[in-house]
Amino acid sequence: MSMKKIFFLIGLLSIFLGFSQNETLFSEATELYNKGEYTKAIANYEQILESGQHSAAIYFNLGNCYYKTNAIGPSIYYYEKALLLSPNDSEIKNNLTYAQNMRLDAIEEVPKTEIAQAYDNIINLFTSDQWAYIAVTLVLFFVLAYLTYYFLRSANQKRIALITGIFSLTLGLLSILMSYLQHEQYRKNNPAIVFSKEVRVSSEPNGSSETIFTLHEGTKVNVLEELDGWEKIRIADGQTGWLLGENIRQIKDF
C-alpha cells in the first residue's frame, strides 16, 4: 500500500473518531444539562466547538445552559449564532426572546416600512445556501421538463411540459436573485453582543472623548468599522458610537 493511501486512511479514521468523540460529548452534555450541571455541560459543548464542529443544535444548547445560569450576554450570543444557522427555528426564536427580556437596555428599533419588512421576510425565508439549493432543484426541473417536451406526442402534454419548464426556470432565476440578495445582506450585517456588564459608548475612538450613551450586557449592536482596538457600532434605534472591542463578541466568528 502506498504512503498516500496510508495517509488517506489515517485521515478518514481521524475524522471518524473525531465525530464519534463529539457525539459522545454531545450526549454527555445533554445528560449533564438534564441533571442541572450546566457548567459541566458547557465545557462539553465548548470542547466540541474547539474540534471545529459547529451546528445550530450545539449553539442552541449552549444558549440554554447560559440562560439557566443567568449569564445574559452568552445566552443571547449563542441563541443568535444558532439562529444564523437555522433562521426559521421557532424554538430558538422563543428562547432568544426570553433571554432578551433579561436585558437592561430597552432600545426601540427604527421602524421599517411595510415594503421593507416584506422584503426582509422574503429574502430571509432561507439562508443564501438554501436559496441556491432551491435554484439548482428548479433548474433541474426545467431541464427535465424541456427534455420531456420533445418526447411527448400529445399537444396538451407538450403544453403542460412547456409551461412547467418556463415556470420552473422563472422560479429558479428568482431563487438565484434571492440567494444573492440574502448573501449581500448577510455580508453587510456584522452583529455583535455586549458581554460587559456596562460599557460606555464614545463619540470618538479614544478614552478621553465624550460619552454618548451606555450599553449593558446582552445588547445587540452592529459593527460598522474597526480602528486600533475600537469598534464603531450602531444600535437598533440608529445611534452610533465607539467602544472598545474587548466589550463585545461578534456573532459571525465561525
C-alpha positions in Angstrom: 0.0 0.0 0.0 1.4 3.4 -1.0 2.1 6.2 1.6 -0.7 8.3 0.0 -3.3 5.7 0.7 -2.0 5.2 4.2 -2.3 8.9 4.9 -5.7 9.0 3.3 -6.9 6.1 5.5 -5.4 7.7 8.6 -7.2 10.9 7.8 -10.5 9.1 7.3 -10.0 7.3 10.6 -9.2 10.6 12.4 -12.4 12.2 11.1 -14.5 9.2 12.1 -13.0 9.1 15.6 -13.5 12.9 15.9 -17.2 12.7 15.0 -17.6 9.7 17.3 -16.0 11.6 20.2 -18.1 14.6 19.6 -21.3 12.5 19.5 -20.3 11.1 22.9 -19.6 14.6 24.3 -22.9 15.9 23.0 -24.8 13.0 24.6 -22.9 13.5 27.9 -23.6 17.3 27.8 -27.4 16.6 27.3 -27.4 14.3 30.4 -25.5 16.9 32.4 -27.9 19.6 31.4 -30.9 17.4 32.4 -29.2 16.9 35.8 -28.8 20.7 36.2 -25.0 20.6 35.9 -24.9 23.4 33.4 -21.2 24.4 33.8 -20.0 20.9 33.0 -22.4 20.7 30.0 -21.0 24.0 28.7 -17.4 22.5 29.0 -18.5 19.6 26.8 -20.2 21.7 24.2 -17.2 24.1 24.0 -14.9 21.1 23.6 -16.9 20.1 20.5 -16.6 23.6 19.1 -12.9 23.5 19.7 -12.7 20.5 17.5 -14.0 22.5 14.6 -17.6 21.2 14.6 -20.4 23.6 15.0 -24.2 23.4 14.5 -27.4 25.2 15.4 -28.1 22.5 18.0 -24.8 23.0 19.8 -25.2 26.8 19.9 -28.8 26.5 21.0 -27.9 24.1 23.8 -25.1 26.4 24.9 -27.6 29.3 25.0 -29.9 27.2 27.2 -27.1 26.4 29.6 -26.0 30.0 29.9 -29.7 31.1 30.3 -30.0 28.7 33.2 -27.0 30.3 34.9 -28.4 33.8 34.3 -25.5 34.7 32.0 -27.4 37.1 29.8 -24.7 38.0 27.3 -23.5 34.5 26.5 -27.1 33.1 26.3 -28.2 35.7 23.8 -24.9 35.4 21.9 -25.3 31.6 21.4 -29.0 31.9 20.6 -28.1 34.4 17.9 -25.5 32.1 16.5 -28.0 29.3 16.4 -30.5 31.5 14.6 -27.9 32.3 11.9 -27.6 28.6 11.1 -31.3 27.9 11.5 -33.2 31.2 10.8 -36.7 29.7 10.8 -36.5 27.7 14.0 -39.3 28.8 16.2 -37.9 27.3 19.4 -34.6 29.2 19.0 -36.6 32.4 18.4 -38.8 31.9 21.5 -35.8 31.2 23.8 -33.9 34.2 22.4 -36.9 36.4 23.2 -36.9 35.1 26.8 -33.2 35.9 27.1 -33.6 39.3 25.6 -36.3 40.1 28.2 -33.5 39.9 30.8 -31.5 42.8 29.3 -31.4 46.2 31.0 -31.4 48.1 27.7 -34.8 48.6 26.0 -33.9 50.0 22.6 -36.7 50.7 20.2 -35.8 49.7 16.6 -36.1 52.2 13.8 -39.5 51.4 12.2 -39.5 49.9 8.8 -41.9 50.5 6.0 -44.3 47.6 5.1 -42.4 47.2 1.8 -39.0 46.9 3.6 -40.5 44.5 6.1 -41.9 42.3 3.4 -38.6 42.4 1.5 -36.7 41.2 4.7 -39.3 38.5 5.3 -39.0 37.1 1.8 -35.2 37.0 1.4 -34.8 35.7 5.0 -37.1 32.8 4.5 -34.0 30.8 3.7 -30.3 31.2 4.0 -28.2 32.1 0.9 -27.1 28.4 0.5 -30.7 27.2 0.9 -31.9 29.6 -1.8 -29.1 28.3 -4.0 -30.1 24.7 -3.5 -33.7 25.6 -4.4 -32.5 27.3 -7.5 -30.5 24.2 -8.6 -33.5 22.0 -8.0 -35.8 24.2 -10.0 -33.3 24.4 -12.9 -33.1 20.6 -12.9 -36.9 20.6 -13.1 -36.7 22.9 -16.1 -34.2 20.6 -17.9 -36.4 17.6 -17.2 -39.5 19.4 -18.5 -37.5 20.6 -21.5 -36.5 17.0 -22.3 -40.0 15.7 -21.7 -41.4 18.2 -24.1 -39.5 16.6 -27.0 -40.5 13.0 -26.1 -44.2 13.7 -25.7 -46.6 13.5 -28.7 -49.8 14.9 -27.3 -50.2 18.6 -27.8 -51.8 19.1 -24.4 -49.0 17.2 -22.7 -46.4 19.2 -24.6 -48.1 22.4 -23.5 -48.1 21.3 -19.8 -44.4 20.4 -20.1 -43.6 23.7 -21.7 -45.5 25.7 -19.1 -43.9 23.7 -16.3 -40.4 24.3 -17.7 -40.9 28.0 -18.1 -42.4 28.3 -14.6 -39.5 26.3 -13.0 -36.9 28.3 -14.8 -38.5 31.6 -13.7 -38.7 30.5 -10.1 -35.1 29.2 -10.4 -33.8 32.6 -11.6 -35.8 34.3 -8.8 -34.2 31.9 -6.3 -30.7 32.8 -7.6 -31.6 36.5 -7.1 -32.8 35.8 -3.6 -29.6 33.9 -2.8 -27.5 36.9 -4.0 -29.6 39.4 -2.0 -29.6 37.3 1.1 -25.8 36.9 0.9 -25.3 40.6 0.4 -27.5 41.4 3.4 -25.6 38.8 5.5 -22.2 40.2 4.4 -23.1 43.8 5.2 -24.6 42.9 8.6 -21.9 42.4 11.3 -23.8 41.8 14.6 -22.2 41.5 18.0 -23.3 41.1 21.6 -22.2 43.2 24.6 -20.5 41.0 27.1 -19.6 43.6 29.7 -22.0 44.4 32.5 -21.9 48.1 31.4 -19.9 49.8 28.7 -19.7 53.5 27.7 -20.1 54.4 24.0 -17.9 57.3 23.0 -18.1 59.9 20.2 -14.6 59.1 19.1 -12.3 56.0 19.3 -10.3 57.1 22.4 -10.7 57.1 26.1 -11.0 60.8 26.6 -13.9 61.5 24.2 -17.4 62.3 25.3 -19.7 59.5 26.4 -22.8 59.5 24.1 -24.7 56.6 25.8 -24.1 53.4 27.8 -25.0 49.9 27.0 -25.4 46.8 29.1 -24.8 43.1 28.9 -26.8 41.3 26.2 -27.5 44.2 23.9 -27.1 43.6 20.2 -25.1 46.0 18.1 -23.9 46.1 14.5 -20.2 46.7 14.0 -19.5 49.3 11.2 -15.8 49.6 11.4 -12.7 48.9 13.5 -9.8 51.1 14.5 -6.9 50.3 16.9 -9.0 48.0 19.1 -12.0 50.3 19.0 -15.3 49.4 17.2 -17.7 51.8 15.7 -21.2 50.4 16.4 -24.8 51.1 15.5 -27.7 50.1 17.8 -31.2 49.3 16.8 -32.5 52.9 17.1 -29.9 54.2 14.7 -27.5 55.8 17.2 -23.8 55.2 16.5 -20.6 55.5 18.6 -17.3 53.9 19.5 -16.5 51.3 22.2 -13.5 49.1 23.0 -13.7 45.8 21.1 -13.0 43.8 24.2 -16.5 44.6 25.5 -18.3 42.8 22.7 -18.2 39.4 20.8 -19.1 39.3 17.2 -21.7 36.7 16.3 -20.4 35.7 12.9 -17.0 34.5 14.2 -17.2 30.9 12.9 
